[in-house]
Amino acid sequence: MRYIFLVFGFVFFTMVFLAGLWADRTIALVVRDACIAAVVGGLAGHWFWNHVLGAMRITVAVKRAAAEAASKANRQKKGETVVAKAKK
């Protein structure tokens, strides 16, 4: 989780730093804004990653439920077939 914070923070820092240099601002303002952007970017990355993990959990749960339902239906179908053959 901390790597997500660091990666997003670095990306935001770099973007704001380069944009500040491109806008011909003083270096003190560029660094200040880039540091603030790094913290905000890290928090935004943390929030985003939590939502990605939540979506992955939901997807896995839905797929697992579908697989269990299919397996149960398959077992019931085989059970009915075995019973039908045994009766004949």
N, CA and C of each residue as an Amber inpcrd file, in Angstrom:
protein
   264
   0.8280000  -1.1840000   0.0000000   0.0000000   0.0000000   0.0000000
   0.8740000   1.2500000   0.0000000   1.9890000   1.1990000   0.7090000
   2.8290000   2.3980000   0.7410000   3.4640000   2.6600000  -0.6230000
   3.6470000   1.5880000  -1.4160000   4.2280000   1.7890000  -2.7410000
   3.2590000   2.5540000  -3.6440000   1.9780000   2.3000000  -3.4820000
   0.9830000   3.0460000  -4.2520000   1.0660000   4.5220000  -3.8770000
   1.1490000   4.7850000  -2.5720000   1.2690000   6.1660000  -2.0940000
   2.5140000   6.8200000  -2.6780000   3.6290000   6.1140000  -2.6560000
   4.8840000   6.6710000  -3.1610000   4.8510000   6.8840000  -4.6770000
   4.3050000   5.9320000  -5.3960000   4.2700000   6.0520000  -6.8630000
   3.3740000   7.2070000  -7.2830000   2.1690000   7.2610000  -6.7350000
   1.2650000   8.3570000  -7.0960000   1.8400000   9.6980000  -6.6460000
   2.4450000   9.7280000  -5.4520000   3.0650000  10.9600000  -4.9780000
   4.1820000  11.4210000  -5.9000000   5.0070000  10.4870000  -6.3420000
   6.0980000  10.8370000  -7.2500000   5.5720000  11.3470000  -8.5860000
   4.5530000  10.6870000  -9.1030000   3.9790000  11.1050000 -10.3890000
   3.4040000  12.5150000 -10.2820000   2.6320000  12.7800000  -9.2220000
   2.0540000  14.1040000  -9.0540000   3.1460000  15.1470000  -8.8400000
   4.1670000  14.8210000  -8.0430000   5.2800000  15.7500000  -7.8150000
   5.9410000  16.1080000  -9.1370000   6.2380000  15.0970000  -9.9310000
   6.9210000  15.3270000 -11.2060000   6.0760000  16.1670000 -12.1530000
   4.7880000  15.8580000 -12.2400000   3.9240000  16.6210000 -13.1520000
   3.8540000  18.0910000 -12.7430000   3.6350000  18.3450000 -11.4560000
   3.5020000  19.7320000 -11.0020000   4.8480000  20.4490000 -11.0780000
   5.9180000  19.7610000 -10.7810000   7.2430000  20.3730000 -10.8610000
   7.5530000  20.8020000 -12.2930000   7.3140000  19.9040000 -13.2400000
   7.5870000  20.2450000 -14.6390000   6.6460000  21.3310000 -15.1550000
   5.3950000  21.2800000 -14.7430000   4.4500000  22.3180000 -15.1580000
   4.8520000  23.6710000 -14.5770000   5.3340000  23.6830000 -13.3390000
   5.7860000  24.9300000 -12.7260000   7.0120000  25.5010000 -13.4170000
   7.9490000  24.6350000 -13.7730000   9.1320000  25.1030000 -14.5000000
   8.7420000  25.6230000 -15.8810000   7.8130000  24.9470000 -16.5150000
   7.3710000  25.3430000 -17.8470000   6.6580000  26.6960000 -17.7940000
   5.9940000  26.9860000 -16.6550000   5.2660000  28.2480000 -16.5010000
   6.1810000  29.3900000 -16.0420000   7.4690000  29.1420000 -15.9080000
   8.4670000  30.1460000 -15.5050000   8.1720000  30.7370000 -14.1270000
   7.7970000  29.8910000 -13.1880000   7.5920000  30.3440000 -11.8080000
   8.9180000  30.2420000 -11.0650000   8.9930000  30.8850000  -9.9180000
  10.2300000  30.8020000  -9.1260000  10.3610000  29.3870000  -8.5790000
  11.6140000  28.9780000  -8.3470000  11.8640000  27.5990000  -7.9410000
  11.2480000  27.3000000  -6.5700000  11.2000000  28.2890000  -5.6900000
  10.6090000  28.0720000  -4.3650000   9.1220000  27.7390000  -4.4840000
   8.4240000  28.4610000  -5.3360000   7.0040000  28.1800000  -5.5270000
   6.7790000  26.8430000  -6.2320000   7.6630000  26.5400000  -7.1600000
   7.5410000  25.2780000  -7.8920000   7.7090000  24.0970000  -6.9440000
   8.7330000  24.1700000  -6.0840000   8.9870000  23.0660000  -5.1560000
   7.8660000  22.9620000  -4.1230000   7.3890000  24.0970000  -3.6110000
   6.2940000  24.0830000  -2.6380000   5.0530000  23.4330000  -3.2410000
   4.6810000  23.8800000  -4.4240000   3.5000000  23.3290000  -5.0730000
   3.6760000  21.8470000  -5.3940000   4.8750000  21.4630000  -5.7920000
   5.1280000  20.0620000  -6.1160000   5.0570000  19.1910000  -4.8570000
   5.5290000  19.7010000  -3.7310000   5.4450000  18.9400000  -2.4790000
   3.9980000  18.7670000  -2.0420000   3.2210000  19.8080000  -2.1600000
   1.7960000  19.6940000  -1.8300000   1.1220000  18.7000000  -2.7750000
   1.4780000  18.7680000  -4.0400000   0.8990000  17.8450000  -5.0240000
   1.3050000  16.4020000  -4.7280000   2.5090000  16.1950000  -4.2020000
   2.9520000  14.8390000  -3.8730000   2.0790000  14.2470000  -2.7680000
   1.7800000  15.0320000  -1.7490000   0.9360000  14.5400000  -0.6560000
  -0.4810000  14.2810000  -1.1580000  -1.0220000  15.2250000  -1.9070000
  -2.3800000  15.0640000  -2.4380000  -2.4380000  13.8740000  -3.3940000
  -1.4290000  13.7370000  -4.2300000  -1.3870000  12.6030000  -5.1590000
  -1.2770000  11.2780000  -4.4410000  -0.4940000  11.2270000  -3.3750000
  -0.3830000  10.0040000  -2.5920000  -1.7130000   9.6220000  -1.9640000
  -2.4080000  10.5940000  -1.4110000  -3.7220000  10.3270000  -0.8120000
  -4.7340000   9.9100000  -1.8750000  -4.6890000  10.5680000  -3.0320000
  -5.5920000  10.2020000  -4.1220000  -5.2870000   8.7840000  -4.6150000
  -4.0160000   8.4220000  -4.6950000  -3.6320000   7.0760000  -5.1010000
  -4.0930000   6.0390000  -4.1030000  -3.9690000   6.3720000  -2.8230000
  -4.4300000   5.4760000  -1.7550000  -5.9380000   5.2480000  -1.8760000
  -6.7000000   6.3020000  -2.0650000  -8.1500000   6.2110000  -2.2210000
  -8.5000000   5.3710000  -3.4560000  -7.8380000   5.6850000  -4.5810000
  -8.1060000   4.9800000  -5.8340000  -7.7890000   3.4940000  -5.6860000
  -6.6670000   3.1590000  -5.0710000  -6.2580000   1.7760000  -4.9370000
  -7.2310000   0.9970000  -4.0500000  -7.7510000   1.6510000  -3.0070000
  -8.7510000   0.9940000  -2.1770000  -9.9980000   0.6560000  -2.9800000
 -10.3990000   1.5390000  -3.8770000 -11.5600000   1.2630000  -4.7210000
 -11.2650000   0.1570000  -5.7360000 -10.0580000   0.1200000  -6.2550000
  -9.6760000  -0.9500000  -7.1770000  -9.7170000  -2.2950000  -6.4600000
  -9.1580000  -2.3540000  -5.2540000  -9.1710000  -3.6060000  -4.4950000
 -10.5920000  -4.0270000  -4.1370000 -11.4360000  -3.0700000  -3.7930000
 -12.8410000  -3.3850000  -3.5010000 -13.5450000  -3.9730000  -4.7100000
 -13.3000000  -3.3950000  -5.8680000 -13.9090000  -3.9200000  -7.1020000
 -13.3910000  -5.3220000  -7.4110000 -12.1120000  -5.5540000  -7.1540000
 -11.5580000  -6.8850000  -7.3820000 -12.1790000  -7.9040000  -6.4300000
 -12.3750000  -7.5170000  -5.1770000 -13.0060000  -8.4210000  -4.2120000
 -14.4250000  -8.7820000  -4.6460000 -15.1700000  -7.7860000  -5.0940000
 -16.5420000  -8.0330000  -5.5420000 -16.5500000  -8.9540000  -6.7660000
 -15.6540000  -8.7150000  -7.6980000 -15.5760000  -9.5400000  -8.9050000
 -15.2560000 -10.9870000  -8.5590000 -14.2960000 -11.1810000  -7.6660000
 -13.9340000 -12.5490000  -7.2640000 -15.1040000 -13.2130000  -6.5570000
 -15.7980000 -12.4790000  -5.6970000 -16.9370000 -13.0550000  -4.9870000
 -18.0520000 -13.4450000  -5.9480000 -18.3210000 -12.6180000  -6.9390000
 -19.3670000 -12.9260000  -7.9180000 -18.9730000 -14.1430000  -8.7510000
 -17.7230000 -14.1950000  -9.1890000 -17.2740000 -15.3410000  -9.9820000
 -17.3070000 -16.6200000  -9.1600000 -16.9000000 -16.5240000  -7.8900000
 -16.9210000 -17.7030000  -7.0220000 -18.3570000 -18.1870000  -6.8070000
 -19.2860000 -17.2490000  -6.5920000 -20.6870000 -17.6310000  -6.3950000
 -21.2520000 -18.2800000  -7.6560000 -20.8940000 -17.7410000  -8.8200000
 -21.3750000 -18.3200000 -10.0800000 -20.7960000 -19.7190000 -10.2830000
 -19.5250000 -19.8890000  -9.9440000 -18.9030000 -21.2120000 -10.0920000
 -19.5250000 -22.2150000  -9.1350000 -19.8020000 -21.7830000  -7.9060000
 -20.4370000 -22.6870000  -6.9450000 -21.8510000 -23.0620000  -7.3850000
 -22.5890000 -22.0930000  -7.9310000 -23.9420000 -22.3820000  -8.4150000
 -23.8930000 -23.3570000  -9.5850000 -22.9500000 -23.1620000 -10.4870000
 -22.8170000 -24.0740000 -11.6240000 -22.4150000 -25.4650000 -11.1510000
 -21.5190000 -25.5210000 -10.1680000 -21.0940000 -26.8090000  -9.6380000
 -22.2530000 -27.5270000  -8.9470000 -23.0380000 -26.7770000  -8.1890000
 -24.1890000 -27.3670000  -7.5080000 -25.2080000 -27.8910000  -8.5190000
 -25.4560000 -27.0850000  -9.5690000 -26.3970000 -27.5090000 -10.6050000
 -25.8780000 -28.7480000 -11.3190000 -24.5790000 -28.7820000 -11.5490000
 -23.9800000 -29.9350000 -12.2220000 -24.0890000 -31.1840000 -11.3480000
 -23.8470000 -31.0370000 -10.0330000 -23.9760000 -32.1690000  -9.1230000
 -25.4190000 -32.6600000  -9.0660000 -26.3760000 -31.7350000  -9.0440000
 -27.7800000 -32.1290000  -9.0080000 -28.1720000 -32.8440000 -10.3040000
 -27.6540000 -32.3360000 -11.4140000 -27.9590000 -32.9570000 -12.7080000
 -27.3950000 -34.3720000 -12.7620000 -26.1600000 -34.5440000 -12.2910000
 -25.5600000 -35.8790000 -12.2820000 -26.3020000 -36.7980000 -11.3150000
 -26.7210000 -36.2350000 -10.1990000 -27.4700000 -37.0410000  -9.2250000
 -28.7820000 -37.5160000  -9.7870000 -29.4940000 -36.6760000 -10.5170000
 -30.7570000 -37.0480000 -11.1410000 -30.5310000 -38.0840000 -12.2210000
 -29.4190000 -37.9570000 -12.9460000 -29.1150000 -38.9060000 -14.0060000
 -28.8050000 -40.2770000 -13.4070000 -28.0400000 -40.2940000 -12.3360000
 -27.6940000 -41.5680000 -11.6970000 -28.9310000 -42.2360000 -11.1380000
 -29.7990000 -41.4410000 -10.5040000 -31.0390000 -41.9850000  -9.9480000
 -31.9220000 -42.5060000 -11.0700000 -32.0120000 -41.7880000 -12.1740000
 -32.8560000 -42.2070000 -13.2990000 -32.3250000 -43.5120000 -13.9090000
 -31.0430000 -43.6820000 -14.0100000 -30.4600000 -44.9050000 -14.5610000
 -30.6460000 -46.0710000 -13.6030000 -30.5510000 -45.7820000 -12.3070000
 -30.7080000 -46.8520000 -11.3200000 -32.1330000 -47.3770000 -11.2900000
 -33.1270000 -46.5290000 -11.5610000 -34.5210000 -46.9360000 -11.5370000
 -34.8670000 -47.8210000 -12.7240000 -34.1710000 -47.6660000 -13.8160000
 -34.4860000 -48.4490000 -15.0280000 -34.0230000 -49.8250000 -14.8720000
